[in-house]
Amino acid sequence: MRTETAGTREGRRVAHWRRAQLAESGFPGALAARVADDSRYDLHALIELVERDCNPELAVRILAPDEEATG
């Protein structure tokens, strides 16, 4: 039997909320899900870029986390 911790539940709730915000802003479902699960992305900056007519895929590329900095 696998139990879910409060932290895991909270993390899933946050990811779900982030995904909904991204989808509402025009991000395709799969992209919104991938980005929502990665807390290194600045959600507000992504949405702001899209509101300024940046393509969602390009916004993700622009704000992609630096892989060298994370490990």
N, C-alpha and C positions, 0 to 999 in steps of 0.2 A: 504494500500500500504506500502510495506516495502522498505526502502532505505538502500543502502549499503554505509558505510562510507569508506573513503580513507584508514583508518587503517585496516579495515576488508578486503578490496581488496588486500592490500599489504600483509597481513598475509596469505591470500589464495595463492597469487603468490609465497611467500616464501615456503609455505608447498608444493606446486606443484613442485617447483624447487628441494626441498629436496627429495621428492618422486622420481623424475627422477634420481637424483644422486645415491640414494640407489639402485634403480632398475638396473641402468647401472652397478653397482658394484656387482650385483648378488643376491640382496635381493628379495625374492618372493614378488609379488605384494601386497598382504594383509599385510604382515609384513612391507614393505616399507611405505605403506599408514599410518599404525598405528604409526610408529616411526616418520614419517615426520611431523605428526600433533602435536607431543609432543616436544616442543623446549627445554626441559630439557636434551634431548639426544644430545651428542656431535657428530655431523654428521661426522666430519673428523676422530675422533677416531674410530667410527664404521667402516668406510670405510677402515681405516688403518688395523684394526684387520682382516677384510675379505681379504684384499690384502696379509696378512701374513698367509693365509690359515685357518683362523678361520671360522667356520660355522656361517652364518648370525644370526641364532636363538641364538647361544651361545654368539655371540658378543653383542646382545641386552641384554641378561641376565647379562653379565659381566658389562655392562655400564648402567644398569637400574638405574634410579634415586632413591635415598633413600626416600621412602615414609614418614618416620618420619621427615625428614628435610623439607619436603614441606607441611606438614600440618597434 
